[in-house]
Amino acid sequence: MPETSKPALEVITRRPEGPPRPTPLLFVHGSYGGAWVWDRHFLPFFARHGYVAHAVSLRGHGRSAGRDLFLFTRLRDYVADLEQVVAALPSPPVLIGHSLGGMVVQHALRRHRVPGVVLMASVPPRGLLGSILSMMTFDPWLFWQMVWVQALGPWVADPGLIHRALVSEGTPPEALEPYYTRFQHEPPAVVLDLIGLDLPPSRPREDLPALVLGAAGDRFVYRDAVEVTARSFRTRAEVLPELGHAMMLDRGWEAAARHILVWLEALSPNGTARTR
């Protein structure tokens, strides 16, 4: 496998109009996405509430470099991308990871101290195998569609299926239509890493403030997987009703954003949870 250097990474940043809060936010997207998934709603929302909000496109995604090494990309390369962006920020950020991005964040925590972490519909520390088996049992058509999407690319999927898989029933189709051409499949080695080849330590973390969110309508990361993640951080899973897997693009996105905002505002400046 060729040795990879640091790729040029796309980082989208939204800043508040007034003086910013001292702790920045760094959002990490999930499979098939890019920094753009956060820029429709979440980045402007948190900038309006005083945060400098950044979102990274992992290598090979969005406008980041790295597509030429698609077949050689591993999960650890995504972790290196996140570490590269964290190192460039003036102060340690709160890390907010969705789905695959949640697993990237969990890996990065092995070497980096951050003020807090938010995991949204995250791949659990035990990997994707349990979720795959659940999907095969309870939603086999979606499972086989995702197999073809991974093998050939998102363009083979029915837009109606993508809509059903990612967002809640009441979200209008036009909410996702602008993004269908931007979805992309993941490197095969990354999928194998997520299934079990490269999992983070699952020992409980009691030293880090963490918010673990799930979505009641999630067809990829089921509630038991969200609870496994929460237990690894010694916290309680909070499953939001009437939302799908892609919470940041769902019609109810603001409920998830406000949930995160309340949690952020309960952190003290040094990153520990305030007692109430």
C-alpha positions in Angstrom: 0.0 0.0 0.0 1.5 3.4 -0.9 2.3 5.7 1.9 -0.1 8.6 2.1 0.8 12.2 2.9 -1.5 14.8 4.5 -4.2 15.6 1.9 -5.6 19.0 1.3 -8.9 19.0 3.3 -12.0 21.0 2.8 -13.1 22.8 6.0 -16.3 24.9 6.0 -16.4 27.5 8.7 -19.2 29.7 9.9 -18.5 32.4 12.4 -20.8 34.4 14.7 -21.3 38.1 14.0 -20.3 39.1 17.5 -17.5 37.9 19.9 -17.3 34.1 19.7 -17.5 31.7 22.6 -14.1 30.3 23.7 -14.7 26.7 22.5 -15.0 26.0 18.8 -17.1 23.2 17.3 -15.8 20.6 14.8 -18.4 18.5 12.9 -17.5 15.2 11.2 -19.8 13.7 8.6 -20.9 10.1 8.1 -20.6 7.7 5.2 -21.4 9.0 1.7 -21.4 12.6 2.9 -19.1 15.6 3.3 -18.8 18.9 5.2 -21.8 20.0 3.1 -24.3 17.9 5.2 -23.7 20.3 8.1 -23.8 23.6 6.2 -27.5 23.6 5.3 -28.7 24.0 8.9 -26.2 23.2 11.7 -23.3 25.4 11.0 -25.4 28.6 10.6 -27.5 27.6 13.6 -24.5 27.3 15.9 -22.8 30.4 14.5 -26.0 32.4 15.3 -25.6 31.1 18.9 -22.1 32.4 19.2 -19.9 29.4 18.2 -17.2 29.2 15.6 -18.5 26.1 13.8 -16.2 24.1 11.5 -17.0 21.0 9.4 -14.4 18.9 7.7 -14.7 16.7 4.5 -12.7 13.6 5.1 -10.3 12.6 2.4 -12.0 11.6 -0.8 -15.2 13.4 0.2 -16.6 16.8 -0.7 -13.8 19.0 -2.1 -11.0 17.3 -0.1 -8.2 15.6 -1.9 -7.7 11.8 -1.8 -10.0 10.3 -4.3 -7.1 9.0 -6.3 -6.2 6.7 -3.3 -9.8 5.5 -2.7 -9.0 1.8 -2.7 -6.2 2.2 -0.2 -8.0 4.4 2.3 -8.5 3.0 5.8 -10.4 4.3 8.8 -7.1 5.3 10.4 -6.6 7.7 7.5 -9.9 9.5 8.4 -8.7 9.7 12.0 -5.5 11.3 10.7 -7.6 13.8 8.8 -9.5 14.8 11.9 -6.3 15.1 13.9 -4.9 17.3 11.1 -7.8 19.8 11.4 -7.8 19.7 15.2 -4.1 20.6 15.3 -4.7 23.6 13.1 -7.4 25.1 15.3 -6.4 27.7 17.9 -8.0 25.8 20.8 -9.3 22.3 21.2 -12.9 21.9 19.8 -15.9 20.0 20.9 -16.1 17.1 18.5 -19.4 16.3 16.9 -19.5 13.1 14.8 -22.4 11.6 12.9 -22.5 7.8 12.0 -19.1 6.9 10.5 -17.9 10.3 11.8 -18.8 9.2 15.3 -16.4 6.3 15.0 -13.7 8.5 13.6 -14.2 10.7 16.7 -14.0 7.8 19.1 -10.7 6.7 17.6 -9.3 10.3 17.8 -10.1 10.4 21.5 -7.4 7.9 22.2 -4.7 10.5 21.7 -6.5 13.9 22.1 -8.0 15.7 25.0 -11.1 17.7 24.0 -13.6 19.7 26.0 -16.5 17.3 25.1 -17.9 15.1 22.4 -21.3 14.7 20.8 -22.0 11.4 19.0 -25.1 11.4 16.7 -26.4 8.1 15.5 -22.8 6.9 15.8 -21.3 3.6 14.8 -20.9 2.0 18.3 -17.5 0.9 19.6 -18.4 -2.7 18.9 -18.6 -1.9 15.2 -21.3 -2.3 12.5 -21.8 -6.0 12.5 -24.8 -5.9 14.9 -26.5 -3.1 12.9 -25.9 -5.1 9.7 -27.5 -8.2 11.1 -30.5 -6.2 12.4 -31.0 -4.6 9.0 -30.8 -8.0 7.3 -33.5 -9.2 9.7 -35.9 -6.3 9.9 -35.3 -4.4 6.6 -33.7 -6.9 4.1 -34.7 -4.8 1.1 -32.8 -1.8 2.4 -29.9 -4.0 3.3 -29.5 -5.3 -0.3 -30.0 -1.9 -1.7 -27.1 -0.6 0.5 -24.9 -3.5 -0.7 -25.5 -2.4 -4.3 -24.9 1.2 -3.4 -21.6 0.3 -1.7 -20.5 -1.8 -4.7 -21.5 0.5 -7.5 -22.2 3.9 -6.0 -25.2 5.9 -4.7 -26.4 6.5 -8.3 -27.9 3.0 -8.4 -30.3 3.6 -5.6 -33.9 4.7 -5.9 -34.2 8.3 -4.6 -37.2 7.2 -2.7 -35.2 4.6 -0.9 -32.5 7.1 0.0 -35.2 9.4 1.4 -36.8 6.6 3.4 -33.4 5.4 4.7 -32.1 8.8 5.8 -34.9 11.1 7.0 -38.3 10.9 8.7 -41.5 10.2 6.8 -42.7 13.8 7.0 -39.5 15.3 5.5 -40.4 16.6 2.0 -38.5 15.0 -1.0 -37.1 18.4 -2.0 -35.1 18.5 1.3 -32.7 15.8 -0.1 -33.0 16.2 -3.8 -30.2 18.8 -4.1 -27.8 16.3 -2.5 -28.5 13.1 -4.4 -25.6 13.8 -6.8 -23.2 14.5 -3.9 -23.5 11.2 -2.1 -20.6 8.8 -2.6 -19.7 5.3 -1.5 -17.0 4.5 1.0 -13.7 2.6 0.4 -14.1 -1.2 0.9 -11.3 -1.2 3.5 -13.2 1.4 5.6 -16.3 -0.7 5.6 -14.3 -3.7 6.8 -12.7 -1.6 9.5 -16.2 -0.5 10.7 -17.4 -4.1 10.8 -14.6 -5.2 13.0 -11.0 -4.8 11.7 -10.3 -1.5 13.4 -12.4 -0.8 16.4 -11.6 1.7 19.2 -11.2 0.5 22.9 -14.6 -0.1 24.3 -13.6 0.6 27.9 -15.8 3.1 29.7 -14.8 6.8 29.5 -15.8 8.6 32.7 -13.3 11.5 32.2 -15.0 13.1 29.1 -18.4 15.0 28.9 -20.4 13.2 26.2 -23.8 13.5 24.6 -25.0 10.4 22.8 -27.9 11.0 20.5 -30.0 8.5 18.5 -33.0 8.9 16.2 -36.2 7.0 16.7 -36.7 6.5 13.0 -33.1 5.4 12.3 -32.9 2.4 10.0 -29.1 2.1 10.2 -28.1 2.6 13.8 -30.7 1.0 16.0 -31.5 2.0 19.6 -29.5 -0.8 21.2 -26.4 0.3 19.3 -26.9 3.9 20.5 -27.2 2.6 24.1 -23.9 0.6 23.7 -22.2 3.8 22.7 -23.7 5.7 25.7 -22.5 3.0 28.1 -19.0 3.3 26.9 -19.1 7.0 27.9 -20.9 6.3 31.2 -23.8 8.4 30.1 -27.5 7.9 29.0 -28.5 7.6 25.4 -31.0 10.2 24.3 -33.2 9.0 21.4 -35.0 11.9 19.6 -38.5 11.2 18.3 -39.7 11.8 14.8 -36.2 12.0 13.3 -34.3 9.8 10.8 -30.7 8.8 10.6 -29.5 12.0 8.9 -30.7 14.3 11.7 -29.0 17.3 10.4 -31.0 17.2 7.1 -34.3 16.1 8.5 -37.3 18.4 8.7 -36.9 18.2 12.5 -33.2 19.1 12.5 -33.7 22.0 14.9 -34.8 19.7 17.7 -31.4 17.9 17.4 -29.5 21.1 17.2 -31.2 22.6 20.2 -30.6 19.5 22.2 -26.9 19.8 21.5 -27.0 23.6 22.2 -28.5 23.0 25.7 -25.8 20.4 26.4 -23.0 22.7 25.2 -24.3 25.5 27.4 -24.2 23.2 30.4 -20.4 22.7 30.0 -18.1 24.9 32.1 -15.3 26.8 30.2 -12.8 24.0 31.1 -15.0 21.4 29.5 -16.4 19.7 32.6 -20.2 19.3 33.1 -21.7 21.8 35.4 -23.8 20.4 38.2 -27.4 21.6 38.3 
